[in-house]
């Protein structure tokens, strides 16, 4: 008698399960709020899992429940992730981390001039559809509390300082305070010049035309501007000027000896050749010219 077996195909999946961290009510973590983190291990099967929770890469707890609840969060900001370990000591991969970020944007730049208008925007990332109230701080003190996330300062003068913001939701939950941005207000800027090309010709008429020059570009309607470029110094040097001094005095008498000295202001270390002139007559000399009995000179 012949027996014929049937073949069986078995597929072995060697890939580790990948957990995902879910945050309730959302990936936003605010002060005073109760937040629930759930470690959801995809393709985790019916195994008994032990869950390790990480904050900024360091283990903070190891539990058998996949739910981690933080009540009345305060200084709990950071990157959270989880990893599972089965009853047979096999581990899952670590999950991707979840994070909260609050930031302040400054337009047109953090460097402005007296008289300019500057706009600060409190940008709460992943802020959801909540109604926010924004508190603005200057050097750590509250300066305004408004429902608009944009704070405009017109004709800035003594507004230099460190600005930050914080959001409060309609359900009284607060975000963290943003990192501060430093606003620097300088003296009056020179008249702005707009060009259609990326080049600009400057006619230098005096020393006052020297100084710092920088540029920015804009496009679209309304215009979107880039940040300002780094400053370029233009140093203007005045032309040398010859000055004549007389010794002993400009009032002399016939028969006296007079010494005329030619000094070149702003002449630097250059070797100069001097030409002395009187009523159309040229004398080649060095910087010191002595006139002996030139009664008509």
KESELO-373075 format. One line per field, with one value per residue: x, y, z of N, C-alpha, C, O in turn. Coordinates in pm, whole numbers. Layout:
REM residues N
n_xx	X/...
n_yy	Y/...
n_zz	Z/...
ca_xx	X/...
ca_yy	Y/...
ca_zz	Z/...
c_xx	X/...
c_yy	Y/...
c_zz	Z/...
o_xx	X/...
o_yy	Y/...
o_zz	Z/...
This chain:
REM residues 297
n_xx	86/56/142/67/188/68/180/271/266/441/455/691/719/967/996/1006/740/594/553/314/274/-6/-175/-394/-584/-478/-177/-79/62/-21/14/-128/-315/-464/-310/-316/-116/-88/46/50/91/148/44/74/-26/-152/3/136/232/500/551/780/845/975/1137/1273/1466/1543/1460/1158/952/828/585/292/63/-65/-132/-39/-79/-62/-117/-226/-17/304/601/648/714/860/1016/838/834/777/829/776/787/768/618/786/1030/1094/1142/974/1018/1127/895/810/884/672/607/587/582/628/649/787/746/914/857/966/1223/1456/1613/1558/1473/1439/1115/1021/779/703/618/507/449/267/310/155/229/54/-182/-449/-810/-890/-1004/-780/-621/-377/-88/151/494/748/1080/1023/797/442/292/74/-252/-429/-669/-581/-323/-123/99/145/381/388/592/848/1047/1166/1162/1328/1424/1356/1122/840/578/261/2/-348/-613/-966/-1075/-938/-688/-334/-58/297/538/681/1012/1228/1262/1500/1460/1604/1644/1766/1936/1806/1731/1883/1735/1523/1592/1449/1499/1475/1646/1917/2128/2286/2378/2588/2644/2914/2937/3020/3169/2960/2818/2920/2911/2689/2551/2276/2055/1731/1492/1179/861/553/202/2/330/589/864/1215/1453/1678/1996/2340/2526/2717/3011/3088/3354/3437/3689/3825/3944/4292/4417/4591/4760/4880/5118/5258/5564/5758/5508/5208/5221/5481/5798/5994/6299/6298/6311/6103/5930/5756/5532/5412/5158/5004/4690/4530/4701/4829/5082/5204/5460/5516/5538/5615/5481/5537/5376/5361/5199/5190/5447/5647/5790/6004/6019/6072/5848/5892/5938/6150/6149/6360/6393/6197/6044/5808/5659
n_yy	-119/219/529/870/1181/1512/1836/2108/2455/2691/3016/3227/3513/3734/3995/4254/4354/4680/4942/5208/5531/5672/5972/6116/6397/6470/6516/6731/6858/7004/7237/7146/6976/6651/6382/6109/5848/5596/5285/5128/4828/4714/4426/4269/4036/3780/3789/3839/4151/4358/4695/4944/5277/5573/5886/6144/5964/5822/5564/5581/5444/5109/4892/4676/4758/4903/5162/5487/5730/6074/6295/6628/6776/6937/7003/6821/6821/6696/6430/6145/5792/5437/5086/4739/4426/4082/3795/3585/3699/3830/4130/4426/4671/5009/5274/5557/5890/6127/6478/6819/7153/7500/7816/8143/8374/8629/8916/9185/9088/9002/9213/9544/9886/10209/10343/10162/9904/9612/9266/9017/8674/8425/8101/7811/7494/7215/7293/7243/7286/7461/7754/8001/8202/8446/8513/8763/8814/9032/9039/8860/8957/8997/9163/9193/9047/8870/8769/8734/8583/8729/8992/9323/9579/9910/10162/10123/10193/10214/9935/9717/9392/9070/8859/8650/8398/8257/8018/7989/7771/7751/7582/7636/7518/7536/7612/7538/7798/7978/7959/8238/8520/8754/9092/9351/9693/9938/10251/10517/10402/10428/10585/10363/10179/10060/9813/9662/9468/9254/9417/9722/10054/10281/10619/10778/11055/11178/11134/11051/10876/10633/10325/10068/9839/9647/9393/9272/9050/9049/8907/8847/8925/8989/9122/8893/8883/8803/8718/8970/9026/8948/9221/9457/9636/9963/10162/10496/10702/11023/11263/11350/11659/11959/12176/12492/12632/12915/13050/13295/13424/13526/13790/13968/14136/14325/14175/13986/13637/13381/13088/12845/12584/12283/12077/11763/11671/11372/11223/10985/10727/10784/10878/11204/11451/11793/12100/12433/12742/13077/13350/13238/13140/12855/12655/12397/12199/12046/11959/12184/12521/12789/13132/13388/13721/13763/14002/14065/13845
n_zz	0/-85/50/27/97/180/93/305/333/513/629/758/938/993/1061/1299/1517/1488/1702/1762/1889/2029/2102/2334/2427/2177/1978/2108/2400/2690/2965/3279/3172/3134/2988/2769/2669/2433/2363/2077/1942/1636/1460/1687/1792/2021/2242/2574/2659/2778/2845/2763/2834/2690/2738/2565/2485/2713/2948/3124/3248/3305/3227/3242/3126/2830/2818/2908/3141/3198/3445/3487/3337/3338/3342/3140/2875/2575/2383/2326/2327/2270/2351/2305/2490/2463/2633/2578/2572/2337/2152/2035/1770/1845/1883/1670/1780/1954/1955/2085/1970/2013/1866/1781/1519/1336/1144/937/997/1261/1307/1307/1216/1370/1349/1164/1082/1257/1265/1481/1504/1665/1644/1686/1659/1535/1657/1638/1610/1803/1982/2041/2292/2307/2489/2517/2582/2700/2765/2969/3102/3096/2825/2662/2595/2376/2120/1866/1677/1571/1634/1596/1576/1531/1388/1537/1826/2109/2141/2163/2276/2437/2306/2359/2344/2452/2439/2518/2542/2453/2638/2864/2884/2868/2648/2631/2705/2440/2291/2333/2113/2001/1955/1783/1776/1568/1479/1265/940/614/326/159/-135/-425/-671/-997/-1069/-951/-885/-773/-810/-649/-601/-477/-292/-61/268/424/270/309/505/632/409/298/167/56/-93/-267/-362/-543/-470/-200/-112/-47/157/164/425/558/401/501/638/444/461/352/314/301/186/220/-26/-46/93/39/263/341/555/725/837/997/1021/853/792/683/641/401/314/513/601/495/576/411/450/322/399/366/420/529/376/408/390/156/-81/-157/-423/-444/-568/-594/-642/-758/-873/-1132/-1161/-1125/-871/-798/-524/-200/70/223/169/129/122/31/60/-135/-240/-374/-353
ca_xx	0/134/87/114/167/39/278/217/352/435/521/743/746/1074/998/958/623/628/452/280/224/-123/-191/-530/-676/-408/-32/-46/76/-30/20/-253/-402/-439/-277/-306/-32/-118/145/-24/186/86/73/126/-78/-218/105/137/340/544/576/881/821/1096/1125/1401/1561/1570/1346/1094/868/814/457/222/-49/-18/-175/39/-154/7/-219/-183/119/368/732/654/742/971/988/793/827/757/876/713/862/672/643/896/1149/1116/1108/931/1097/1082/804/852/853/577/665/513/670/565/753/751/804/929/859/1045/1348/1479/1688/1474/1515/1338/1016/968/672/746/508/541/343/276/273/144/224/-45/-270/-586/-913/-933/-995/-667/-591/-231/-21/282/586/871/1177/964/677/328/267/-60/-324/-522/-717/-512/-189/-28/120/211/434/407/691/925/1145/1235/1099/1426/1407/1329/978/793/432/201/-137/-444/-728/-1099/-1107/-847/-560/-228/61/421/584/775/1147/1229/1338/1554/1433/1702/1605/1882/1906/1732/1790/1886/1619/1524/1594/1400/1548/1416/1753/1987/2244/2253/2494/2589/2734/2973/2962/3081/3195/2832/2765/2973/2833/2643/2450/2227/1941/1639/1414/1037/786/411/109/93/471/656/1005/1315/1523/1784/2128/2442/2564/2845/3062/3151/3433/3467/3806/3822/4061/4394/4407/4714/4741/5004/5139/5362/5641/5701/5372/5166/5257/5627/5855/6098/6427/6283/6305/5974/5925/5623/5529/5294/5118/4895/4599/4484/4791/4878/5227/5248/5569/5458/5621/5546/5497/5501/5342/5328/5169/5224/5584/5654/5912/6008/6081/6006/5732/5931/5987/6197/6157/6453/6382/6103/5963/5679/5596
ca_yy	0/342/649/995/1295/1644/1937/2223/2574/2774/3145/3281/3657/3764/4138/4288/4442/4822/5012/5346/5603/5757/6068/6164/6422/6494/6520/6850/6834/7136/7242/7126/6883/6507/6329/5963/5792/5455/5215/5036/4742/4657/4282/4225/3904/3762/3776/3929/4245/4455/4817/5038/5412/5654/6030/6195/5854/5753/5489/5647/5347/4977/4847/4575/4823/4976/5302/5565/5853/6181/6387/6766/6789/7067/7002/6692/6835/6614/6330/6021/5673/5315/4959/4626/4300/3973/3700/3497/3785/3894/4272/4498/4792/5128/5357/5694/5979/6237/6601/6946/7268/7631/7907/8280/8420/8774/8969/9122/9031/9034/9339/9646/10023/10298/10390/10053/9821/9473/9176/8894/8574/8312/7985/7690/7380/7113/7358/7198/7384/7530/7900/8031/8337/8453/8604/8805/8852/9103/9024/8780/9018/9001/9297/9195/8920/8894/8648/8721/8530/8824/9112/9421/9699/10013/10265/10077/10289/10152/9804/9609/9301/8929/8838/8511/8391/8137/8006/7929/7726/7786/7498/7682/7449/7623/7556/7586/7927/7960/8012/8383/8575/8885/9198/9459/9815/10023/10388/10536/10344/10517/10568/10235/10188/9939/9790/9547/9369/9223/9505/9859/10141/10387/10730/10823/11199/11223/11029/11004/10769/10505/10260/9931/9816/9511/9385/9161/9038/9023/8865/8819/9026/9080/9089/8810/8922/8717/8783/9058/8966/8998/9358/9482/9768/10045/10266/10607/10779/11154/11294/11428/11804/12030/12292/12570/12708/13017/13086/13312/13476/13563/13931/13977/14260/14306/14134/13873/13501/13320/12943/12793/12438/12220/11952/11695/11603/11240/11179/10850/10705/10802/10972/11311/11553/11919/12208/12563/12837/13214/13433/13170/13087/12728/12622/12256/12189/11949/12017/12309/12619/12909/13249/13489/13852/13768/14113/14071/13713
ca_zz	0/-95/118/-34/189/120/138/378/324/633/608/884/929/1088/1089/1433/1520/1502/1781/1731/2006/2006/2211/2353/2316/2051/2000/2185/2543/2751/3111/3351/3103/3149/2857/2764/2563/2411/2281/1993/1870/1517/1445/1817/1827/2151/2346/2688/2637/2878/2768/2812/2785/2684/2719/2514/2470/2840/3002/3239/3317/3241/3282/3161/3058/2714/2831/3004/3166/3271/3496/3512/3285/3361/3277/3073/2732/2528/2280/2389/2241/2348/2294/2373/2508/2481/2742/2541/2571/2207/2158/1914/1744/1917/1804/1640/1892/1934/2011/2077/1949/2004/1820/1744/1393/1329/1009/832/1044/1401/1311/1245/1240/1427/1253/1084/1138/1272/1296/1552/1488/1757/1563/1767/1567/1572/1754/1624/1574/1923/1988/2128/2338/2305/2582/2467/2688/2664/2875/3076/3158/3004/2772/2603/2590/2265/2052/1738/1695/1512/1714/1509/1641/1427/1419/1653/1880/2223/2152/2168/2388/2409/2295/2356/2350/2508/2400/2611/2464/2502/2754/2970/2882/2817/2584/2690/2655/2330/2306/2309/2001/2035/1858/1796/1705/1543/1440/1141/820/499/239/88/-280/-489/-807/-1065/-1085/-826/-871/-731/-821/-548/-630/-352/-296/64/367/478/185/357/609/609/306/287/75/64/-215/-246/-479/-520/-420/-131/-127/53/159/225/534/511/382/591/604/377/497/249/378/209/225/155/-107/27/76/74/349/352/679/708/956/1131/1021/719/774/687/588/302/371/605/546/523/550/378/463/260/465/296/514/483/270/432/385/18/-107/-238/-489/-418/-665/-538/-746/-721/-988/-1255/-1158/-1054/-801/-759/-392/-113/139/287/72/197/33/81/-3/-246/-193/-439/-345
c_xx	90/62/147/81/132/136/206/316/332/516/563/780/848/1080/941/832/666/520/432/225/107/-144/-335/-528/-608/-259/12/-41/83/-30/-120/-346/-366/-422/-262/-224/-62/-14/74/74/113/136/130/75/-143/-118/81/258/372/593/679/854/950/1060/1263/1509/1591/1443/1289/1000/859/693/394/100/6/-55/-94/-31/-70/-100/-157/-39/173/501/753/681/863/927/957/788/809/815/812/806/761/711/754/1026/1182/1066/1056/1035/1048/994/872/809/747/628/568/612/587/673/697/821/807/937/874/1170/1361/1562/1606/1527/1401/1244/957/854/719/626/561/422/367/221/273/126/132/-141/-416/-682/-966/-925/-886/-668/-440/-180/118/367/704/962/1114/836/566/305/130/-118/-437/-565/-654/-370/-81/-22/203/254/462/504/771/1024/1226/1181/1199/1402/1383/1179/946/640/388/55/-223/-570/-859/-1140/-1008/-716/-455/-120/182/451/690/916/1145/1308/1380/1528/1529/1659/1728/1837/1836/1805/1793/1763/1632/1520/1549/1454/1481/1518/1822/2114/2199/2381/2481/2689/2784/3010/3034/3103/3065/2769/2821/2883/2795/2535/2406/2101/1848/1557/1269/970/640/333/7/237/519/805/1092/1368/1631/1915/2221/2485/2702/2889/3123/3221/3472/3584/3806/3950/4161/4381/4537/4682/4876/5006/5260/5431/5742/5556/5337/5198/5408/5671/5965/6229/6418/6282/6174/5980/5780/5628/5399/5268/4999/4810/4544/4572/4847/5029/5283/5363/5519/5567/5544/5578/5447/5477/5317/5315/5220/5364/5587/5790/5904/6085/6023/5895/5762/5994/6023/6214/6247/6438/6301/6001/5825/5603/5475
c_yy	124/456/774/1112/1421/1747/2053/2338/2659/2901/3201/3428/3694/3913/4165/4374/4586/4892/5155/5411/5692/5845/6116/6277/6441/6493/6647/6813/6969/7127/7224/7024/6739/6447/6178/5922/5643/5394/5104/4956/4674/4513/4224/4089/3901/3746/3874/4021/4325/4578/4905/5174/5494/5802/6083/6088/5777/5685/5561/5553/5219/4910/4744/4634/4906/5123/5370/5700/5950/6280/6522/6788/6928/7072/6870/6702/6750/6519/6197/5909/5551/5194/4846/4505/4190/3884/3602/3575/3846/4039/4324/4605/4904/5212/5488/5783/6082/6358/6717/7060/7395/7731/8044/8316/8572/8815/9121/9054/9067/9160/9443/9784/10104/10347/10280/9982/9677/9389/9050/8799/8458/8189/7861/7572/7272/7169/7321/7311/7460/7681/7934/8177/8342/8557/8634/8856/8929/9099/8956/8835/9024/9145/9306/9054/8938/8762/8631/8673/8622/8950/9210/9542/9800/10118/10231/10184/10222/10011/9689/9522/9159/8905/8689/8513/8260/8136/7943/7897/7769/7700/7520/7606/7537/7545/7594/7727/7903/8002/8159/8417/8717/8983/9313/9578/9905/10163/10395/10470/10449/10489/10438/10260/10056/9931/9667/9436/9347/9307/9647/9942/10256/10494/10785/10970/11249/11105/10970/10895/10633/10447/10118/9929/9671/9511/9271/9160/9008/8980/8846/8941/8958/9030/9002/8841/8813/8787/8875/8981/9010/9137/9363/9624/9836/10160/10371/10687/10911/11176/11374/11577/11868/12154/12361/12644/12799/13042/13193/13358/13511/13710/13943/14109/14227/14270/14018/13740/13437/13172/12902/12641/12384/12086/11893/11621/11477/11185/11040/10843/10724/10902/11079/11396/11685/12021/12338/12661/12975/13297/13369/13113/12962/12709/12475/12246/12069/12020/12150/12401/12746/13021/13353/13616/13847/13876/14118/13940/13719
c_zz	0/-23/54/59/111/177/206/369/449/609/744/863/1036/1123/1228/1423/1546/1583/1734/1857/1963/2127/2215/2456/2180/2081/2069/2333/2611/2903/3170/3290/3139/3010/2866/2643/2552/2318/2204/1908/1755/1496/1574/1861/1964/2264/2460/2673/2763/2802/2838/2748/2796/2669/2682/2514/2596/2891/3123/3314/3235/3305/3189/3090/2941/2716/2941/3019/3247/3314/3525/3467/3312/3286/3203/2923/2694/2420/2348/2285/2331/2275/2374/2382/2540/2599/2709/2517/2435/2214/2024/1883/1836/1825/1764/1756/1854/2012/2000/2061/1940/1965/1789/1614/1392/1183/1015/881/1192/1418/1236/1282/1300/1318/1168/1157/1142/1316/1363/1539/1584/1685/1651/1673/1624/1677/1741/1589/1695/1903/2088/2170/2359/2405/2527/2582/2628/2785/2996/3136/3053/2958/2704/2599/2490/2203/1914/1762/1639/1598/1630/1590/1530/1478/1544/1696/1991/2248/2152/2290/2342/2415/2290/2368/2413/2468/2508/2532/2529/2621/2868/2978/2814/2743/2667/2637/2548/2370/2268/2183/2040/1922/1885/1711/1693/1506/1307/1024/709/413/161/-62/-338/-631/-865/-1085/-951/-809/-839/-737/-720/-591/-498/-365/-171/156/419/393/223/464/571/502/310/200/116/-65/-181/-375/-441/-474/-330/-132/-11/45/218/349/475/495/494/544/538/410/376/320/275/265/149/76/-25/-4/123/155/365/485/658/842/916/1130/877/688/792/623/488/372/467/529/591/487/527/385/405/328/391/399/449/371/289/427/245/10/-204/-302/-484/-527/-602/-651/-686/-848/-1117/-1260/-1072/-990/-761/-628/-320/-38/207/183/147/95/98/-2/-131/-213/-254/-426/-255
o_xx	187/-59/268/-34/163/169/94/435/220/633/480/863/819/1161/842/819/764/406/520/140/120/-133/-393/-474/-674/-219/133/-129/180/-68/-218/-447/-250/-510/-201/-257/-61/10/41/134/29/255/222/126/-184/-152/14/373/284/669/667/843/1022/966/1359/1626/1658/1333/1364/969/879/697/435/40/111/-16/-82/-41/-14/-166/-48/49/99/513/863/671/956/815/1042/743/824/845/796/891/681/820/812/1119/1287/962/1089/1128/942/1018/977/709/734/685/477/714/487/781/576/941/714/1014/800/1221/1287/1580/1586/1615/1284/1287/854/836/770/543/649/308/476/100/380/19/132/-177/-498/-640/-1075/-850/-897/-710/-382/-224/194/320/754/928/1146/772/592/299/77/-44/-532/-506/-671/-304/38/-126/318/174/549/499/762/1078/1339/1156/1158/1364/1389/1116/1016/581/465/-9/-177/-626/-863/-1230/-995/-639/-485/-93/172/395/777/935/1069/1407/1305/1568/1534/1641/1787/1717/1809/1927/1716/1697/1737/1452/1603/1456/1436/1481/1790/2199/2088/2481/2376/2806/2706/3101/3102/3063/3060/2676/2774/2789/2861/2440/2489/2049/1883/1554/1240/1017/606/390/-70/262/494/866/1052/1333/1670/1941/2187/2481/2791/2813/3200/3156/3534/3578/3790/4053/4122/4340/4587/4590/4976/4909/5353/5366/5805/5485/5424/5202/5459/5592/6022/6264/6520/6255/6140/6030/5693/5718/5290/5348/4904/4853/4515/4526/4907/5098/5397/5365/5484/5675/5425/5692/5331/5553/5260/5412/5283/5397/5536/5893/5808/6203/5936/5852/5670/6090/5941/6283/6216/6468/6331/5891/5732/5494/5408
o_yy	132/474/780/1138/1434/1744/2090/2320/2693/2894/3219/3460/3687/3953/4105/4456/4610/4902/5216/5353/5775/5799/6152/6257/6428/6471/6669/6744/7043/7025/7278/6990/6709/6459/6126/5956/5572/5445/4999/5009/4588/4484/4141/4033/4005/3694/3977/3975/4356/4565/4935/5186/5486/5838/6068/6115/5674/5738/5598/5578/5219/4874/4727/4569/4969/5200/5318/5777/5914/6342/6530/6815/7026/7137/6814/6602/6735/6527/6143/5928/5560/5200/4856/4484/4202/3895/3542/3527/3908/4068/4273/4627/4893/5219/5524/5755/6119/6344/6716/7064/7399/7730/8061/8291/8637/8758/9184/8966/9152/9209/9431/9797/10071/10387/10301/9999/9625/9434/8983/8838/8400/8175/7810/7553/7243/7101/7362/7418/7517/7731/7902/8265/8253/8672/8542/8930/8896/9149/8989/8766/9052/9237/9416/8955/9013/8658/8527/8717/8596/9008/9181/9601/9778/10160/10301/10257/10180/9973/9573/9572/9129/8926/8611/8616/8165/8241/7855/7983/7817/7738/7437/7628/7604/7429/7672/7768/7818/8071/8200/8352/8790/8961/9366/9565/9943/10192/10293/10481/10545/10386/10407/10351/9951/10031/9579/9322/9411/9272/9688/9906/10319/10463/10834/11006/11352/10992/10852/10827/10530/10512/10056/10007/9581/9617/9187/9260/8948/9012/8831/9046/8876/8910/9033/8828/8739/8901/8860/8884/9099/9167/9285/9719/9775/10246/10339/10735/10912/11115/11456/11616/11838/12229/12297/12710/12765/13053/13182/13334/13523/13750/13931/14180/14117/14327/13957/13735/13437/13135/12923/12578/12434/11993/11964/11521/11475/11111/10984/10941/10685/11000/11050/11414/11690/12027/12349/12663/12988/13312/13434/13044/12961/12744/12433/12281/11999/12129/12221/12364/12803/13005/13403/13616/13919/13849/14170/13925/13617
o_zz	75/-34/32/93/-7/296/170/395/486/571/833/778/1156/1207/1269/1333/1617/1537/1673/1925/1874/2241/2112/2565/2077/2195/2086/2384/2592/2961/3119/3350/3170/2925/2960/2529/2653/2209/2259/1815/1775/1512/1571/1958/2017/2371/2444/2675/2843/2705/2956/2626/2895/2598/2759/2540/2590/2878/3214/3431/3113/3423/3075/3005/2952/2629/3053/2923/3351/3231/3582/3549/3309/3182/3204/2852/2773/2371/2420/2172/2453/2156/2495/2296/2632/2655/2799/2452/2420/2274/1917/1960/1898/1705/1817/1822/1737/2120/1917/2130/1868/2025/1772/1599/1441/1106/1092/811/1242/1529/1115/1368/1284/1210/1104/1278/1043/1395/1309/1561/1585/1666/1687/1615/1743/1773/1823/1544/1690/1819/2206/2094/2421/2406/2494/2668/2520/2892/3110/3216/2936/3039/2689/2601/2517/2230/1851/1856/1658/1632/1596/1663/1446/1593/1645/1613/1969/2362/2141/2396/2223/2519/2225/2399/2426/2464/2582/2464/2643/2697/2958/3071/2715/2773/2761/2535/2564/2470/2180/2151/2104/1808/1996/1590/1794/1501/1243/1012/710/426/105/-109/-304/-703/-791/-1116/-852/-726/-874/-675/-709/-614/-416/-439/-175/127/455/438/174/509/489/505/323/165/198/-137/-77/-485/-323/-444/-379/-149/105/-61/308/376/359/566/573/425/571/390/303/380/173/379/27/105/58/-113/232/122/398/523/585/946/811/1228/791/572/904/561/489/476/500/409/709/380/611/330/436/316/357/456/329/284/197/457/217/84/-318/-246/-514/-573/-562/-748/-578/-922/-1200/-1356/-960/-1048/-697/-622/-372/-77/246/116/219/-5/206/-122/-227/-166/-192/-483/-235
